[in-house]
């Protein structure tokens, strides 16, 4: 395992010097925040205000991260009241207002599925035009190229996941790319201590993608059951879910695990963090196989195509004109 990369004291000090002219002088020492296996986060006090400074990890562009898209998405989400306010951004860091908060436990996330769905719908329906796309089949191809270029081997489970992702993509109704978060892990959902408002953080994988990927990613990463999925879909659409919408959500849960597994494979090749990326990938490949081996998969693939096309989708399917 390579040595863990940690933002050096000199690196952080240089970033803070750049921030002081606009945010004010530093007071006290930066406090390292736990969580995150791509970047390093610090709570700092500048000009009497508290901020979170996230120092970007190395080579994150190889993960499909577009820092301009992250900045725009963070700003747009904050304007909608669903994310902390953006205070600044440079090539090597992003700064947001610190929000005193508590993490949401998986059970609480499922209980608040309706609230999260409405927040996501607001972002999906916003005018945000992000400068990058996010689509799992494309991402799997990108990651595989990176692994091979680094001298690694793409495992059989990865190739199988790619084939299944292509089947799912072909089964979906036509759709129009929307601004999406694409990384709704438990740690990226917080509850503000003042008023209990729910906020979504860490927009670094934001891009123009399929809105149901956000829903499936949220569902599978937070252990939603059938009732949780029903609450999620009902709140998102304002009506009880159809069989087609349930099927699309189920397929997006599988695509989410394909993405997480592939992310683990490429991180094992490029990351300097001391983390078991191989184990992470293996766990998601296993969960993907369990879902894909269900006899109902074929029913999901057939039903997903019956979902009404997204607004404007009659003119565009992702990656091609119709």
RAGI-V126701 format. One record per helix or strand of 3 or more residues. SS is the DSSP state (h for helix, s for strand). FROM is the first residue (numbers start at 1). TO is the last residue. If there is no record, write none. Layout:
SS	FROM	TO
SS	FROM	TO
This chain:
h	9	23
s	26	33
s	40	46
s	49	55
h	60	63
h	67	79
s	86	90
s	93	97
s	101	103
h	106	111
h	113	124
h	136	149
h	156	171
s	178	180
h	186	188
s	189	192
s	198	200
s	207	209
h	211	221
h	226	237
h	243	270
h	277	292
h	297	304
h	313	315
